[in-house]
Amino acid sequence: MTASSLSFRLAVLFVIVGMAMGIGMAATQDHSIMPAHAHLNLLGWVSLFLFGIYYERRPALDTSRIAVIQVMLWSIGTVILTIAVAAIHLGYSAADPVAGISSLIVLAAMLMFAYFVFRPAAAIQSGPTMRMTPAE
């Protein structure tokens, strides 16, 4: 599976869970986990979708194992962070170190992505030009 395909699929799963969290908060009138809901939607839905767009436009990177690892690392960190933030806001202060560690996992994944974005242009094959064919 390509990094873009994995990113898009996980983004959709995360937004469904995030929407369910929002509906659950509205139904119970208990908004104590709102910060976890926000983290899940921003890190899970928005960021993963943007990663997917970036990877899709760079086919050589999209099919690389390292890009898939970056998406998986980001997703694992996001799940753990969301659960930890929810636990903290429900009064379980023991989840603080878990939130810290998972934040570092997410940061590591972002640093990987930053490397992909900022590495020399010669190292990246441009997506749109590779996919264009002359008209007949």
Backbone torsions as a table, in degrees:
resi	resn	phi	psi	omega
1	MET	NA	139.1	179.6
2	THR	-76.7	160.5	178.9
3	ALA	-62.9	-38.8	-179.4
4	SER	-66.6	-44.1	179.7
5	SER	-62.2	-44.3	177.7
6	LEU	-62.6	-43.2	179.0
7	SER	-60.0	-47.6	-179.0
8	PHE	-63.6	-43.7	-178.5
9	ARG	-65.1	-45.1	178.6
10	LEU	-66.0	-38.3	178.2
11	ALA	-57.7	-44.0	179.8
12	VAL	-65.0	-41.8	178.3
13	LEU	-63.0	-43.2	180.0
14	PHE	-63.8	-41.0	-178.9
15	VAL	-69.3	-32.9	176.1
16	ILE	-64.0	-44.8	177.5
17	VAL	-64.5	-42.2	178.5
18	GLY	-61.6	-40.7	177.6
19	MET	-66.6	-39.7	177.5
20	ALA	-63.1	-39.4	176.1
21	MET	-61.3	-44.4	179.8
22	GLY	-62.7	-43.1	178.5
23	ILE	-64.9	-40.8	177.7
24	GLY	-61.9	-41.4	177.8
25	MET	-64.6	-41.7	179.8
26	ALA	-65.6	-41.4	-177.6
27	ALA	-67.4	-35.5	-177.7
28	THR	-94.5	-9.4	-174.9
29	GLN	58.9	25.6	176.9
30	ASP	-114.8	105.5	-175.4
31	HIS	-103.8	24.1	-175.7
32	SER	-66.1	-24.4	179.8
33	ILE	-99.0	18.3	179.8
34	MET	-54.8	-40.3	177.9
35	PRO	-61.7	-36.3	177.7
36	ALA	-67.4	-40.5	177.2
37	HIS	-59.2	-44.0	179.5
38	ALA	-66.1	-43.1	178.0
39	HIS	-60.8	-44.1	-178.5
40	LEU	-63.3	-43.9	-178.6
41	ASN	-69.4	-38.5	-179.2
42	LEU	-75.4	-50.7	-178.6
43	LEU	-74.3	-39.2	-175.8
44	GLY	-81.6	-51.4	-175.8
45	TRP	-83.1	-60.9	-172.0
46	VAL	-66.6	-53.7	-175.9
47	SER	-64.1	-44.9	179.9
48	LEU	-63.1	-38.2	178.9
49	PHE	-64.7	-41.3	177.7
50	LEU	-65.8	-39.7	174.9
51	PHE	-58.0	-44.7	-179.0
52	GLY	-58.4	-43.2	178.5
53	ILE	-62.7	-45.5	-179.8
54	TYR	-60.5	-49.1	-178.4
55	TYR	-64.1	-38.4	-179.8
56	GLU	-62.2	-31.2	-179.3
57	ARG	-82.3	-5.4	178.6
58	ARG	-129.5	81.2	-172.7
59	PRO	-54.6	-38.3	-179.5
60	ALA	-64.1	-40.1	178.0
61	LEU	-74.0	-37.5	-178.2
62	ASP	-57.7	-35.7	-177.8
63	THR	-92.8	3.1	-178.2
64	SER	-81.7	148.5	178.9
65	ARG	-66.2	-37.1	-177.3
66	ILE	-64.4	-34.7	177.5
67	ALA	-68.6	-39.4	176.9
68	VAL	-64.4	-39.9	177.3
69	ILE	-62.0	-41.2	178.7
70	GLN	-60.4	-44.2	179.7
71	VAL	-64.1	-43.2	-179.9
72	MET	-65.5	-43.7	178.7
73	LEU	-60.5	-45.0	177.9
74	TRP	-59.3	-44.6	-176.4
75	SER	-67.9	-43.4	177.9
76	ILE	-62.3	-46.5	177.7
77	GLY	-60.2	-39.5	-179.9
78	THR	-65.1	-43.5	179.2
79	VAL	-62.4	-48.9	-178.6
80	ILE	-63.9	-43.7	180.0
81	LEU	-62.6	-42.6	-179.9
82	THR	-61.6	-44.9	179.0
83	ILE	-64.3	-43.0	-179.9
84	ALA	-64.5	-43.0	179.2
85	VAL	-64.2	-40.9	176.9
86	ALA	-61.7	-45.1	-179.8
87	ALA	-61.8	-42.8	178.9
88	ILE	-59.2	-44.9	-177.8
89	HIS	-76.3	-10.4	172.5
90	LEU	-95.4	4.6	174.1
91	GLY	100.3	7.2	179.9
92	TYR	-95.1	86.6	-176.3
93	SER	-66.7	-17.1	177.3
94	ALA	-63.5	-16.1	179.7
95	ALA	-81.0	-6.4	-179.9
96	ASP	-55.6	-49.5	179.1
97	PRO	-63.3	-33.6	178.2
98	VAL	-64.1	-41.8	177.5
99	ALA	-62.9	-39.9	178.7
100	GLY	-64.1	-46.0	-179.8
101	ILE	-65.8	-43.4	-179.8
102	SER	-67.4	-31.2	174.7
103	SER	-63.1	-37.5	177.9
104	LEU	-68.5	-33.6	175.8
105	ILE	-64.0	-45.6	179.0
106	VAL	-64.1	-40.5	177.5
107	LEU	-61.9	-43.1	178.5
108	ALA	-59.5	-42.0	178.5
109	ALA	-65.2	-37.2	178.3
110	MET	-69.6	-35.9	176.8
111	LEU	-65.2	-36.5	174.5
112	MET	-61.9	-45.8	-179.7
113	PHE	-64.0	-40.6	178.2
114	ALA	-60.0	-39.0	176.8
115	TYR	-60.1	-44.5	179.7
116	PHE	-61.0	-39.5	-177.0
117	VAL	-72.9	-40.2	-172.6
118	PHE	-97.0	-4.2	-179.9
119	ARG	-66.2	160.6	-176.1
120	PRO	-54.1	140.5	-177.2
121	ALA	-59.2	-30.6	-179.7
122	ALA	-63.9	-23.2	-178.4
123	ALA	-83.1	-7.9	-177.3
124	ILE	-116.0	130.1	173.8
125	GLN	-87.0	130.7	-177.9
126	SER	-70.1	130.5	-177.8
127	GLY	-65.5	-58.8	-173.6
128	PRO	-59.0	-39.0	-178.2
129	THR	-71.0	-27.7	179.3
130	MET	-72.3	-28.8	-174.8
131	ARG	-93.3	-10.2	-178.1
132	MET	-83.7	139.4	174.9
133	THR	-125.6	148.8	-178.9
134	PRO	-64.2	145.9	177.6
135	ALA	-71.8	146.9	-180.0
136	GLU	-93.7	NA	NA
